[in-house]
Amino acid sequence: MKHIWNRREFLFRSSGGIGGLALAAMLHEQNLLAQTPANDVCAAPAIGGNPLAPKPPNFKARAKAVISIFNTGGVSQIETFDYKPAMSKYAGQVLGGDVRVHDGRPGPIMPGIFKFSKYGQCGKDVSEIFPNLGSKVDEIAFVHSVWGRSDDHVQSTYEMQTGQLRMGYPSMGSWITYGLGSENANLPGFVVLQDARGGPLGAQNNWLSGFLPSTYQGTPFLAGDNPIVDLKRPSGVSEAQQRLRLDMLARLNEIHAERYPGSSELAARISSYELAYRMQGCAPEAVDINGESDATKKLYGLDQEITAPFGKQVLMARRLVERGVRFVQVFSGGLGVQNKDTWDAHAGMRENHSQHAKETDLPLAGLLTDMKARGLLDSTLIIWHSEFGRMPLSENGVGRDHNPGAMTVWMAGAGIKGGQSIGASDEIGYKAEKQPISYHDLHATILALLGIEHTKLTYRYNGRDMRLTDVSGEVIPQIVA
């Protein structure tokens, strides 16, 4: 089908082409034409026209996949992995200076609620609410000096997930699949496993692709026996009929693409149709955990009511990365009817964190054990994080307010040296003091473990080369060493 230009199209295209030739000639004369590095992730073409085809990293990668465990609501570093015995000495005292609190009710200093014990050969202090993870500390690197810029749930969640405080930017999973593609053409490259109680704070903005092509956005899987929405073929439609329909639709889309080249949305739509077709044959097996052995199910806590929901999530995450999915985002805590459904412990720290730790401790330890036994841990990065930490101050005598000044993140796998405690907050856990680490530093480190130089993972948007780490970011040396 031949497209006839109208006068406006002719003038626009011809003038733009002449101007472009002139500009290219001048840049060439002055040796200003940029040369694309051979190992630039962003410049690597997708194999076979598939935008999610595997792409080479900038340098040798330590990990091929990521499982991100995101704890919605804000985990208290003081009640989990950042032991602060000095807080007992200052109990009841008022913190001086300009104390920034989210809810406007700064109370006196409140000591940690839970007992801590030393675990592993490294002698790491771990809260009593994480006994199973305590047994794994020699395989985990704890980062105690991560800080953010906002004390608002949604903004700080965006910052952790996208590097920006505002919505509309690509998520970390989108950046990674944009840079590296996926190793399984029959499954999404980026999968989101939501909490059974509901979606996270910020909802789908946590996994959207922003200004990147929509191919790279996350695919949410629901909790339950049928996690993939609308996967089954409509009743009365055979596989042959569906294939004919898709072939016809693909031909129409190709004609449209020839008339309007450069439409990333159209390319993403074509790719998504084909992926959905392939997923009908492959995805059901990938998400079906019924075939796992009884021993494996017990390892993840599927035999216990309180651990089974989260255990199913992380077991499915293992199955997905085992099958070549690049990035799996697992959420602990969801926006149900009550605030207790997230880690946001304003009113009742003991009850809140005891509950959520009980839900996740055994499954997470099981994930580390299972991944290691299957030879997957060395090639997979597991990261445990939240949007911010909690204040060392009391809120109504029983809870803690939001604290972006200090939080604890831990990482395992990807050849990371375990048993480390990197950085430190001050003696009461209020501010990152030793080796402060921003979210951009964290993102740069994650990309480095995947073989990506974070300054090279860029996308041209609004006249600027955008990137996950914006204009900053330094890798954490102890993690990448």
Sine and cosine of phi, psi and omega as CSV:
sin_phi,cos_phi,sin_psi,cos_psi,sin_omega,cos_omega
0.00,0.00,0.86,-0.51,-0.07,-1.00
-1.00,-0.03,0.72,-0.69,0.02,-1.00
-0.99,-0.16,0.80,-0.61,0.01,-1.00
-0.99,-0.13,0.85,-0.52,0.01,-1.00
-0.94,0.34,0.62,-0.78,0.20,-0.98
-1.00,0.05,0.06,-1.00,-0.10,-1.00
-0.88,0.47,-0.65,0.76,-0.03,-1.00
-0.90,0.44,-0.69,0.72,0.02,-1.00
-0.89,0.45,-0.66,0.75,-0.02,-1.00
-0.88,0.47,-0.73,0.68,-0.02,-1.00
-0.91,0.42,-0.67,0.74,-0.02,-1.00
-0.90,0.44,-0.74,0.68,-0.07,-1.00
-0.94,0.33,-0.65,0.76,-0.03,-1.00
-0.94,0.34,-0.67,0.74,0.00,-1.00
-0.92,0.39,-0.64,0.77,0.04,-1.00
-0.90,0.44,-0.63,0.78,-0.01,-1.00
-0.92,0.40,-0.69,0.72,0.02,-1.00
-0.89,0.46,-0.70,0.72,0.02,-1.00
-0.89,0.46,-0.64,0.77,0.01,-1.00
-0.90,0.43,-0.64,0.76,0.04,-1.00
-0.89,0.46,-0.68,0.74,0.01,-1.00
-0.90,0.44,-0.70,0.71,0.01,-1.00
-0.89,0.45,-0.68,0.73,0.01,-1.00
-0.88,0.47,-0.63,0.77,0.01,-1.00
-0.89,0.45,-0.70,0.71,0.00,-1.00
-0.90,0.43,-0.69,0.73,0.00,-1.00
-0.90,0.44,-0.62,0.79,0.01,-1.00
-0.90,0.43,-0.67,0.74,0.00,-1.00
-0.88,0.48,-0.56,0.83,-0.04,-1.00
-0.99,-0.12,0.18,0.98,0.01,-1.00
0.83,0.56,0.63,0.78,-0.03,-1.00
-0.96,-0.27,0.03,1.00,0.05,-1.00
-0.95,0.30,0.82,-0.57,-0.04,-1.00
-0.93,0.37,0.66,-0.75,0.08,-1.00
-0.98,-0.18,0.78,-0.62,-0.02,-1.00
-0.98,0.20,0.86,-0.52,0.03,-1.00
-0.87,0.49,0.57,-0.82,-0.04,-1.00
-0.90,0.43,-0.46,0.89,-0.05,-1.00
-0.97,-0.24,0.35,0.94,-0.01,-1.00
-0.97,0.22,0.89,-0.45,-0.02,-1.00
-0.84,0.55,-0.67,0.75,-0.12,-0.99
-0.93,0.36,-0.45,0.89,-0.05,-1.00
-1.00,0.00,-0.19,0.98,-0.07,-1.00
-0.93,0.37,0.82,-0.57,-0.01,-1.00
-0.95,0.30,0.54,-0.84,0.08,-1.00
-0.95,0.31,0.67,-0.74,-0.04,-1.00
-0.96,0.29,0.74,-0.67,0.08,-1.00
0.92,0.38,0.29,0.96,0.02,-1.00
0.98,0.18,-0.01,1.00,0.03,-1.00
-0.99,0.11,0.89,-0.46,-0.05,-1.00
-0.90,0.43,-0.31,0.95,0.02,-1.00
-0.98,-0.19,0.19,0.98,0.06,-1.00
-0.90,0.44,0.52,-0.85,-0.02,-1.00
-0.85,0.53,0.66,-0.75,0.05,-1.00
-0.84,-0.54,0.51,-0.86,-0.04,-1.00
-0.95,0.30,0.60,-0.80,0.08,-1.00
-0.97,0.26,0.11,-0.99,0.05,-1.00
-0.95,0.32,-0.56,0.83,-0.01,-1.00
-0.48,-0.88,0.06,-1.00,-0.07,-1.00
-0.86,0.52,0.82,-0.57,-0.05,-1.00
-1.00,0.06,0.51,-0.86,0.12,-0.99
-1.00,-0.04,-0.42,0.91,-0.02,-1.00
-0.74,-0.67,0.50,-0.87,0.07,-1.00
-0.97,-0.26,-0.34,0.94,-0.09,-1.00
-0.56,-0.83,0.29,-0.96,0.00,-1.00
-0.76,-0.65,0.71,-0.70,0.23,-0.97
-0.91,-0.42,0.92,-0.38,-0.02,-1.00
-0.98,-0.19,0.88,-0.48,0.06,-1.00
-0.99,-0.17,0.96,-0.27,-0.07,-1.00
-0.96,-0.29,0.84,-0.53,-0.06,-1.00
-0.99,-0.13,0.99,-0.14,-0.10,-1.00
-0.93,0.38,0.76,-0.65,0.08,-1.00
0.88,-0.47,-0.44,0.90,0.03,-1.00
0.97,-0.23,0.99,-0.13,-0.01,-1.00
-0.98,0.21,0.64,-0.77,0.08,-1.00
-0.98,0.20,0.89,-0.46,0.06,-1.00
-0.90,0.43,-0.51,0.86,-0.07,-1.00
-0.94,0.34,-0.49,0.87,-0.03,-1.00
-0.99,-0.11,0.07,1.00,-0.10,-0.99
-0.82,-0.58,-0.96,0.30,-0.15,-0.99
-0.78,-0.62,-0.04,1.00,-0.02,-1.00
-0.92,-0.39,1.00,0.06,-0.10,-1.00
-0.94,0.35,0.80,-0.61,-0.05,-1.00
-0.78,-0.62,0.98,0.22,-0.01,-1.00
-0.89,0.45,-0.43,0.90,-0.03,-1.00
-0.91,0.41,-0.30,0.95,-0.03,-1.00
-0.91,0.42,-0.45,0.89,0.05,-1.00
-0.91,0.42,-0.56,0.83,0.01,-1.00
-0.92,0.39,-0.55,0.83,-0.06,-1.00
-0.99,-0.17,0.13,0.99,-0.07,-1.00
-0.81,0.58,0.74,-0.67,0.03,-1.00
1.00,0.03,-0.21,0.98,0.01,-1.00
-0.98,0.18,0.48,-0.88,0.02,-1.00
-1.00,-0.01,0.75,-0.66,0.00,-1.00
-0.96,0.28,0.83,-0.56,-0.04,-1.00
-0.98,0.21,0.17,-0.99,0.02,-1.00
1.00,0.09,-0.17,-0.99,-0.02,-1.00
-1.00,0.07,1.00,-0.07,-0.04,-1.00
-1.00,0.08,0.85,-0.53,-0.01,-1.00
-1.00,-0.06,0.90,-0.43,0.03,-1.00
-0.80,-0.60,0.53,-0.84,-0.08,-1.00
-0.96,0.28,-0.70,0.72,-0.08,-1.00
-1.00,-0.04,-0.02,1.00,0.10,-1.00
0.96,0.27,0.36,0.93,-0.01,-1.00
-0.77,-0.64,0.93,0.38,-0.01,-1.00
-0.94,0.33,0.84,-0.54,0.05,-1.00
-0.98,-0.18,-0.14,-0.99,0.04,-1.00
-0.97,0.26,0.17,-0.98,0.03,-1.00
-0.90,0.44,0.74,-0.67,-0.01,-1.00
-0.86,-0.50,0.85,-0.53,-0.01,-1.00
-0.89,0.47,0.27,-0.96,0.06,-1.00
-0.86,0.51,0.58,-0.81,-0.10,-0.99
-0.99,0.11,-0.53,0.85,-0.13,-0.99
-0.97,-0.25,0.42,-0.91,0.08,-1.00
-0.98,0.22,0.52,-0.85,0.05,-1.00
-0.90,-0.43,0.54,-0.84,0.09,-1.00
-0.70,-0.72,0.40,-0.92,0.01,-1.00
-1.00,0.08,0.66,-0.75,-0.03,-1.00
-0.77,-0.64,0.46,-0.89,0.15,-0.99
0.95,0.32,0.10,-0.99,0.06,-1.00
-0.92,0.39,-0.45,0.89,0.00,-1.00
-0.98,0.22,-0.21,0.98,0.02,-1.00
0.93,0.36,0.58,0.81,-0.04,-1.00
-0.96,0.29,0.73,-0.68,0.08,-1.00
-0.98,0.19,0.84,-0.54,-0.03,-1.00
-0.75,-0.66,0.60,-0.80,0.00,-1.00
-0.90,0.43,0.47,-0.89,0.01,-1.00
-0.89,0.45,-0.30,0.95,-0.03,-1.00
-0.99,0.14,-0.09,1.00,0.03,-1.00
-0.81,-0.58,0.85,0.53,-0.03,-1.00
-0.92,0.39,-0.59,0.81,-0.02,-1.00
-0.95,0.31,-0.67,0.74,0.09,-1.00
-0.92,0.38,-0.50,0.86,0.07,-1.00
-0.83,0.55,-0.57,0.82,0.01,-1.00
-0.95,0.30,-0.13,0.99,-0.04,-1.00
-0.94,-0.34,0.15,0.99,-0.15,-0.99
-0.89,0.46,-0.45,0.89,0.00,-1.00
-0.95,0.31,-0.14,0.99,0.06,-1.00
-0.96,-0.29,0.03,1.00,-0.12,-0.99
-0.87,-0.49,0.64,-0.77,0.14,-0.99
-0.96,-0.28,0.85,-0.52,-0.02,-1.00
-0.99,-0.16,0.75,-0.66,0.03,-1.00
-0.92,-0.39,0.93,-0.37,-0.16,-0.99
-0.98,-0.19,0.10,1.00,-0.12,-0.99
-0.80,-0.60,0.57,0.82,0.04,-1.00
-0.99,0.12,0.68,-0.73,-0.01,-1.00
-0.69,-0.72,0.48,-0.88,0.02,-1.00
-0.82,-0.57,-0.06,-1.00,-0.12,-0.99
-0.95,-0.31,-0.13,0.99,-0.08,-1.00
-0.72,-0.70,0.54,-0.84,0.10,-0.99
-0.97,-0.23,0.21,0.98,0.06,-1.00
-1.00,-0.08,0.70,-0.71,-0.06,-1.00
-0.81,0.59,-0.81,0.59,-0.13,-0.99
-0.92,0.38,-0.73,0.68,-0.01,-1.00
-0.88,0.47,-0.69,0.73,-0.02,-1.00
-0.95,0.31,-0.50,0.86,0.10,-0.99
-0.91,0.40,-0.68,0.73,0.08,-1.00
-0.85,0.52,-0.69,0.73,-0.04,-1.00
-0.89,0.46,-0.67,0.74,0.00,-1.00
-0.94,0.35,-0.58,0.81,-0.07,-1.00
-1.00,0.07,-0.51,0.86,-0.11,-0.99
-0.83,-0.56,-0.21,0.98,-0.06,-1.00
1.00,0.05,-0.06,1.00,-0.03,-1.00
-0.78,-0.63,0.46,-0.89,-0.01,-1.00
-0.99,0.16,-0.25,0.97,-0.08,-1.00
-0.96,-0.28,0.42,-0.91,0.06,-1.00
-0.96,0.28,0.27,-0.96,0.06,-1.00
0.98,-0.18,0.02,1.00,0.00,-1.00
-0.97,-0.25,0.45,-0.89,-0.02,-1.00
-0.90,0.43,0.62,-0.78,0.06,-1.00
-0.97,0.25,0.26,-0.96,0.00,-1.00
-0.86,0.51,-0.66,0.75,0.03,-1.00
-0.89,0.46,-0.59,0.81,0.04,-1.00
-0.92,0.39,-0.70,0.72,0.03,-1.00
-0.86,0.51,-0.68,0.73,-0.08,-1.00
-0.93,0.36,-0.67,0.74,0.03,-1.00
-0.95,0.32,-0.50,0.87,0.12,-0.99
-0.89,0.45,-0.66,0.76,-0.06,-1.00
-0.98,0.19,-0.55,0.83,-0.13,-0.99
-0.87,-0.49,-0.21,0.98,-0.08,-1.00
0.94,0.35,-0.38,-0.92,-0.03,-1.00
-0.71,-0.71,0.34,-0.94,-0.04,-1.00
-0.98,-0.18,0.11,0.99,0.04,-1.00
-0.70,-0.71,0.93,-0.36,-0.05,-1.00
-0.96,0.28,-0.11,0.99,-0.06,-1.00
-0.96,-0.27,0.06,1.00,0.04,-1.00
-0.70,-0.71,0.41,-0.91,0.07,-1.00
-0.88,0.48,0.47,-0.88,0.05,-1.00
-0.98,0.21,-0.37,0.93,-0.10,-1.00
-0.69,-0.72,0.91,-0.41,-0.06,-1.00
-0.88,-0.48,0.63,-0.77,0.00,-1.00
-0.90,-0.43,0.83,-0.56,0.04,-1.00
-0.93,-0.36,0.96,-0.29,-0.07,-1.00
-1.00,0.08,0.37,-0.93,0.08,-1.00
-0.91,0.41,0.56,-0.83,-0.02,-1.00
-0.89,0.45,-0.35,0.94,-0.04,-1.00
-1.00,0.07,-0.11,0.99,0.01,-1.00
0.64,-0.77,0.08,-1.00,-0.01,-1.00
-0.96,0.27,0.19,-0.98,-0.04,-1.00
-0.99,0.14,0.15,-0.99,0.13,-0.99
-0.88,0.47,0.75,-0.66,-0.06,-1.00
1.00,-0.04,-0.17,0.99,0.10,-0.99
0.78,0.62,-0.68,-0.74,-0.15,-0.99
-0.93,0.36,-0.23,0.97,0.05,-1.00
-0.89,0.46,-0.28,0.96,0.03,-1.00
-0.95,0.31,-0.32,0.95,-0.04,-1.00
-0.73,-0.68,0.20,0.98,0.05,-1.00
-0.97,0.24,0.30,-0.95,-0.07,-1.00
-1.00,-0.07,0.00,1.00,0.05,-1.00
0.85,0.53,-0.79,-0.61,0.00,-1.00
-1.00,0.09,-0.08,1.00,0.13,-0.99
-0.95,0.30,0.39,-0.92,0.08,-1.00
-0.80,0.60,0.60,-0.80,-0.13,-0.99
-0.92,0.40,-0.22,0.98,0.10,-1.00
-0.81,0.58,-0.51,0.86,-0.16,-0.99
-1.00,-0.06,0.08,1.00,0.05,-1.00
-0.96,0.26,0.37,-0.93,-0.01,-1.00
-0.96,0.30,0.49,-0.87,0.08,-1.00
-0.97,-0.26,0.93,-0.36,-0.04,-1.00
-0.97,0.25,0.75,-0.67,0.14,-0.99
-0.96,-0.28,0.69,-0.72,-0.02,-1.00
-1.00,0.05,0.31,-0.95,0.11,-0.99
-0.97,0.24,0.44,-0.90,0.02,-1.00
0.91,-0.42,-0.11,-0.99,-0.08,-1.00
-0.98,0.22,-0.36,0.93,0.01,-1.00
-0.84,-0.54,0.97,0.23,-0.13,-0.99
-0.94,0.33,-0.36,0.93,-0.08,-1.00
-0.98,-0.22,0.89,-0.46,-0.07,-1.00
-0.96,0.30,0.68,-0.74,0.13,-0.99
0.82,0.58,0.59,0.81,-0.01,-1.00
-0.99,0.13,-0.57,0.82,-0.09,-1.00
-0.94,0.34,0.54,-0.84,0.04,-1.00
-0.92,0.39,0.62,-0.78,0.02,-1.00
-0.85,0.53,0.58,-0.82,0.01,-1.00
-0.89,0.45,0.64,-0.77,0.00,-1.00
1.00,0.03,-0.05,1.00,0.02,-1.00
-0.92,-0.39,0.87,-0.50,0.01,-1.00
-0.99,0.16,0.22,-0.97,0.03,-1.00
-0.89,0.46,-0.63,0.78,0.01,-1.00
-0.91,0.42,-0.65,0.76,0.03,-1.00
-0.91,0.42,-0.67,0.74,0.01,-1.00
-0.90,0.44,-0.62,0.78,0.01,-1.00
-0.90,0.43,-0.65,0.76,0.03,-1.00
-0.89,0.45,-0.67,0.74,0.02,-1.00
-0.89,0.46,-0.69,0.72,0.00,-1.00
-0.91,0.41,-0.62,0.78,0.03,-1.00
-0.90,0.44,-0.67,0.74,0.04,-1.00
-0.91,0.41,-0.68,0.73,0.02,-1.00
-0.90,0.44,-0.63,0.77,0.02,-1.00
-0.89,0.45,-0.64,0.76,0.00,-1.00
-0.91,0.42,-0.67,0.74,0.04,-1.00
-0.89,0.45,-0.65,0.76,0.03,-1.00
-0.91,0.40,-0.60,0.80,0.03,-1.00
-0.90,0.43,-0.66,0.76,0.05,-1.00
-0.87,0.49,-0.69,0.73,0.02,-1.00
-0.90,0.43,-0.64,0.77,-0.01,-1.00
-0.91,0.40,-0.55,0.83,0.04,-1.00
-0.92,0.39,-0.58,0.81,0.01,-1.00
-0.97,0.25,-0.55,0.84,-0.05,-1.00
-0.78,-0.63,0.97,0.25,-0.04,-1.00
-0.92,0.38,0.44,-0.90,0.06,-1.00
1.00,0.04,0.14,0.99,0.01,-1.00
-0.99,0.11,0.98,-0.19,-0.03,-1.00
-0.93,0.36,-0.53,0.85,0.00,-1.00
-0.90,0.44,-0.65,0.76,0.01,-1.00
-0.92,0.39,-0.70,0.72,0.02,-1.00
-0.87,0.49,-0.64,0.77,0.02,-1.00
-0.91,0.42,-0.62,0.79,-0.01,-1.00
-0.91,0.41,-0.70,0.71,0.03,-1.00
-0.86,0.51,-0.72,0.70,-0.01,-1.00
-0.89,0.46,-0.64,0.77,-0.04,-1.00
-0.92,0.38,-0.59,0.81,0.05,-1.00
-0.89,0.47,-0.71,0.70,-0.01,-1.00
-0.92,0.40,-0.65,0.76,0.02,-1.00
-0.89,0.45,-0.68,0.73,0.01,-1.00
-0.87,0.50,-0.63,0.78,0.02,-1.00
-0.90,0.44,-0.71,0.70,-0.01,-1.00
-0.93,0.37,-0.57,0.82,-0.01,-1.00
-0.89,0.45,-0.48,0.88,0.00,-1.00
-0.85,0.52,-0.50,0.87,0.01,-1.00
-1.00,-0.04,-0.45,0.89,-0.15,-0.99
-0.95,-0.31,-0.60,0.80,-0.13,-0.99
-0.91,0.42,-0.64,0.77,-0.01,-1.00
-0.82,0.57,-0.64,0.76,0.03,-1.00
-0.93,0.37,-0.61,0.79,-0.05,-1.00
-0.90,0.43,-0.57,0.82,-0.07,-1.00
-0.99,-0.16,0.02,1.00,-0.01,-1.00
-1.00,0.04,0.97,-0.26,-0.05,-1.00
-1.00,-0.01,-0.02,1.00,-0.05,-1.00
-0.91,0.42,-0.43,0.90,-0.02,-1.00
-0.98,0.18,-0.11,0.99,0.03,-1.00
-0.93,0.36,0.48,-0.88,-0.01,-1.00
-0.92,0.38,0.37,-0.93,0.04,-1.00
-0.87,0.49,-0.58,0.81,0.00,-1.00
-0.90,0.43,-0.66,0.75,0.02,-1.00
-0.92,0.40,-0.68,0.73,0.02,-1.00
-0.87,0.49,-0.64,0.77,0.03,-1.00
-0.92,0.38,-0.59,0.80,0.02,-1.00
-0.85,0.53,-0.60,0.80,0.00,-1.00
-1.00,-0.02,0.03,1.00,0.04,-1.00
0.98,0.18,0.39,0.92,-0.02,-1.00
-0.95,0.30,-0.18,0.98,0.02,-1.00
-1.00,-0.03,0.06,1.00,0.00,-1.00
-0.84,-0.54,0.68,-0.74,-0.08,-1.00
-0.87,0.49,-0.66,0.75,-0.11,-0.99
-0.97,0.24,-0.49,0.87,-0.04,-1.00
-0.99,-0.14,-0.26,0.97,-0.10,-0.99
-0.87,0.49,-0.71,0.70,-0.03,-1.00
-0.86,0.51,-0.76,0.65,0.00,-1.00
-0.95,0.30,-0.56,0.83,0.04,-1.00
-0.86,0.51,-0.63,0.78,0.05,-1.00
-0.90,0.43,-0.62,0.79,0.01,-1.00
-0.88,0.48,-0.78,0.62,-0.08,-1.00
-0.96,0.27,-0.48,0.88,0.11,-0.99
-0.91,0.41,-0.66,0.75,0.05,-1.00
-0.90,0.43,-0.60,0.80,0.05,-1.00
-0.87,0.50,-0.68,0.73,0.04,-1.00
-0.88,0.47,-0.68,0.73,-0.01,-1.00
-0.90,0.44,-0.59,0.81,-0.03,-1.00
-0.95,0.32,-0.72,0.69,0.01,-1.00
-0.93,0.36,-0.48,0.87,0.06,-1.00
-0.89,0.45,-0.45,0.89,-0.03,-1.00
-0.98,-0.20,0.22,0.98,0.16,-0.99
0.99,-0.17,0.07,1.00,0.08,-1.00
-0.93,0.37,0.70,-0.72,-0.14,-0.99
-0.98,0.19,-0.68,0.73,-0.13,-0.99
-0.65,-0.76,0.82,-0.57,0.05,-1.00
-0.86,-0.51,0.86,-0.51,0.02,-1.00
-0.98,-0.20,0.89,-0.45,0.01,-1.00
-0.94,-0.34,0.79,-0.62,0.01,-1.00
-0.97,-0.26,0.77,-0.64,0.16,-0.99
-0.96,-0.29,0.88,-0.47,-0.09,-1.00
0.99,-0.17,0.77,-0.64,0.00,-1.00
-0.59,-0.81,0.36,-0.93,-0.08,-1.00
-0.98,0.21,0.99,0.17,0.09,-1.00
-1.00,0.07,-0.45,-0.89,-0.08,-1.00
-0.95,0.30,-0.58,0.82,-0.10,-1.00
-0.88,-0.48,0.38,-0.92,-0.02,-1.00
-0.89,0.45,-0.41,0.91,-0.04,-1.00
-0.91,0.41,-0.21,0.98,-0.02,-1.00
-0.96,0.26,-0.17,0.99,0.13,-0.99
-0.89,-0.46,0.01,-1.00,0.02,-1.00
-0.99,0.13,0.21,0.98,-0.12,-0.99
-0.98,0.17,0.99,0.10,-0.19,-0.98
-1.00,-0.03,0.93,0.38,0.11,-0.99
-0.96,0.27,-0.63,0.78,-0.10,-0.99
-0.81,-0.58,1.00,-0.03,0.03,-1.00
0.96,-0.27,0.92,0.40,0.01,-1.00
-0.87,0.50,-0.69,0.73,-0.06,-1.00
-0.88,0.48,-0.76,0.65,-0.03,-1.00
-0.92,0.39,-0.70,0.72,-0.07,-1.00
-0.89,0.45,-0.83,0.56,-0.09,-1.00
-0.95,0.30,-0.49,0.87,0.09,-1.00
-0.89,0.46,-0.68,0.73,-0.02,-1.00
-0.90,0.44,-0.79,0.62,-0.10,-0.99
-0.95,0.32,-0.53,0.85,0.08,-1.00
-0.92,0.38,-0.63,0.78,0.03,-1.00
-0.90,0.45,-0.60,0.80,0.01,-1.00
-0.92,0.39,-0.55,0.83,-0.22,-0.98
-0.93,-0.37,-0.38,0.92,-0.13,-0.99
-0.86,0.51,-0.82,0.58,-0.02,-1.00
-0.90,0.43,-0.73,0.68,0.03,-1.00
-0.87,0.49,-0.62,0.79,0.00,-1.00
-0.92,0.39,-0.68,0.74,0.07,-1.00
-0.89,0.45,-0.63,0.78,0.05,-1.00
-0.89,0.45,-0.62,0.78,0.04,-1.00
-0.87,0.49,-0.72,0.69,0.01,-1.00
-0.89,0.46,-0.68,0.74,0.01,-1.00
-0.90,0.44,-0.72,0.69,-0.05,-1.00
-0.92,0.39,-0.70,0.72,0.00,-1.00
-0.88,0.48,-0.64,0.77,-0.01,-1.00
-0.92,0.38,-0.67,0.74,-0.02,-1.00
-0.90,0.43,-0.51,0.86,-0.03,-1.00
-1.00,-0.02,0.03,1.00,0.00,-1.00
0.96,0.27,0.35,0.94,-0.03,-1.00
-0.99,-0.13,-0.32,0.95,-0.14,-0.99
-0.92,0.39,-0.63,0.78,-0.03,-1.00
-0.91,0.42,-0.42,0.91,-0.04,-1.00
-0.96,-0.28,0.15,0.99,-0.01,-1.00
-0.78,-0.63,0.73,-0.69,0.12,-0.99
-1.00,-0.06,0.82,-0.58,0.13,-0.99
-0.94,-0.33,0.83,-0.56,0.00,-1.00
-0.82,-0.57,0.72,-0.69,0.00,-1.00
-0.91,-0.42,0.87,-0.50,-0.08,-1.00
-0.44,-0.90,0.04,-1.00,-0.03,-1.00
-0.53,-0.85,-0.04,-1.00,-0.01,-1.00
-0.99,0.16,-0.50,0.87,0.09,-1.00
-0.25,-0.97,0.01,-1.00,0.06,-1.00
-0.99,-0.12,-0.36,-0.93,0.01,-1.00
-0.81,-0.59,0.38,-0.93,-0.02,-1.00
-0.95,0.32,0.49,-0.87,0.13,-0.99
-0.97,0.23,-0.07,1.00,-0.05,-1.00
-1.00,-0.01,0.39,-0.92,0.05,-1.00
-0.99,0.15,0.64,-0.76,0.18,-0.98
-0.89,-0.46,0.94,-0.35,-0.05,-1.00
0.87,0.50,0.39,0.92,0.08,-1.00
0.98,0.18,-0.13,0.99,-0.11,-0.99
-0.73,-0.68,-0.25,0.97,-0.06,-1.00
-0.77,-0.63,-0.10,-1.00,0.03,-1.00
-0.68,-0.73,0.56,-0.83,0.01,-1.00
-1.00,0.08,0.08,-1.00,0.00,-1.00
-0.92,0.38,0.56,-0.83,0.04,-1.00
-0.60,-0.80,0.99,-0.16,0.07,-1.00
-0.98,0.21,-0.11,0.99,-0.08,-1.00
-0.96,0.27,-0.37,0.93,0.00,-1.00
-0.36,-0.93,0.72,-0.70,0.11,-0.99
-0.48,-0.88,0.30,-0.95,0.04,-1.00
-0.94,-0.34,0.73,-0.68,0.10,-1.00
-0.83,-0.56,0.64,-0.77,0.13,-0.99
-0.82,-0.57,0.46,-0.89,-0.01,-1.00
-0.75,-0.66,0.52,-0.85,0.06,-1.00
-0.56,-0.83,0.33,-0.94,-0.02,-1.00
0.99,0.14,-0.23,-0.97,0.08,-1.00
0.82,0.57,0.46,0.89,0.01,-1.00
0.95,0.31,0.22,0.98,-0.01,-1.00
-0.95,0.32,0.68,-0.73,0.05,-1.00
-0.94,0.35,0.85,-0.53,0.00,-1.00
-0.99,0.13,0.11,-0.99,0.04,-1.00
0.97,0.26,0.21,0.98,-0.01,-1.00
-1.00,-0.07,0.52,-0.85,0.22,-0.98
-0.83,-0.55,0.95,-0.32,-0.14,-0.99
-0.97,-0.23,0.73,-0.68,-0.01,-1.00
0.93,0.37,0.02,-1.00,0.00,-1.00
-0.30,-0.95,0.56,-0.83,0.19,-0.98
-1.00,0.02,0.12,-0.99,0.01,-1.00
-0.93,0.37,-0.01,-1.00,-0.19,-0.98
-0.93,0.37,-0.20,0.98,0.08,-1.00
-0.89,-0.45,0.13,0.99,0.07,-1.00
0.96,0.27,0.45,0.89,-0.04,-1.00
-1.00,0.04,-0.69,0.72,-0.04,-1.00
-0.73,-0.69,0.53,-0.85,0.15,-0.99
-0.91,0.40,0.83,-0.55,-0.13,-0.99
-0.91,-0.41,-0.80,0.60,-0.02,-1.00
-0.99,-0.16,0.84,-0.54,-0.01,-1.00
0.81,0.59,0.89,0.45,0.05,-1.00
-0.86,0.51,0.68,-0.73,-0.08,-1.00
-0.81,-0.59,0.89,-0.45,0.00,-1.00
-0.99,0.16,0.17,-0.98,0.07,-1.00
-0.90,0.44,-0.56,0.83,0.05,-1.00
-0.90,0.43,-0.61,0.79,0.08,-1.00
-0.89,0.46,-0.66,0.75,0.02,-1.00
-0.89,0.46,-0.70,0.71,0.00,-1.00
-0.91,0.42,-0.67,0.74,0.02,-1.00
-0.87,0.50,-0.60,0.80,0.00,-1.00
-0.93,0.36,-0.68,0.73,0.03,-1.00
-0.87,0.49,-0.71,0.70,0.02,-1.00
-0.89,0.45,-0.64,0.77,-0.01,-1.00
-0.88,0.47,-0.63,0.78,0.02,-1.00
-0.91,0.41,-0.41,0.91,0.04,-1.00
-1.00,-0.02,0.10,1.00,0.03,-1.00
0.99,0.11,0.31,0.95,-0.03,-1.00
-0.94,-0.34,0.79,-0.61,0.17,-0.99
-0.98,0.19,0.91,-0.42,-0.20,-0.98
-0.89,0.45,-0.43,0.90,0.01,-1.00
-0.97,0.23,-0.23,0.97,0.00,-1.00
-0.99,-0.13,-0.25,0.97,0.01,-1.00
-1.00,0.09,1.00,0.03,-0.11,-0.99
-0.79,-0.61,0.31,-0.95,0.07,-1.00
-0.58,-0.81,0.79,-0.61,-0.04,-1.00
-0.96,0.27,0.87,-0.49,-0.02,-1.00
-0.51,-0.86,0.76,-0.65,-0.01,-1.00
0.81,0.59,0.62,0.79,0.06,-1.00
0.98,0.22,0.23,0.97,-0.05,-1.00
-0.66,-0.75,0.57,-0.82,0.09,-1.00
-0.99,0.16,0.98,-0.20,-0.04,-1.00
-0.99,0.10,0.45,-0.89,0.06,-1.00
-0.47,-0.88,0.31,-0.95,-0.01,-1.00
-0.85,0.52,-0.62,0.79,-0.05,-1.00
-1.00,-0.05,0.19,0.98,0.06,-1.00
0.82,0.57,-0.92,-0.39,-0.03,-1.00
-0.88,-0.48,0.28,0.96,-0.03,-1.00
-0.63,-0.78,-0.27,-0.96,0.03,-1.00
0.93,-0.36,0.85,-0.52,0.09,-1.00
-0.78,-0.62,0.67,-0.74,0.00,-1.00
-0.93,0.36,0.50,-0.87,0.05,-1.00
-0.98,0.18,0.93,-0.38,-0.15,-0.99
-0.88,0.47,-0.60,0.80,-0.03,-1.00
-0.92,0.38,-0.43,0.90,-0.01,-1.00
-0.98,0.19,-0.68,0.73,-0.09,-1.00
-1.00,0.00,-0.11,0.99,-0.03,-1.00
-0.89,0.45,0.00,0.00,0.00,0.00
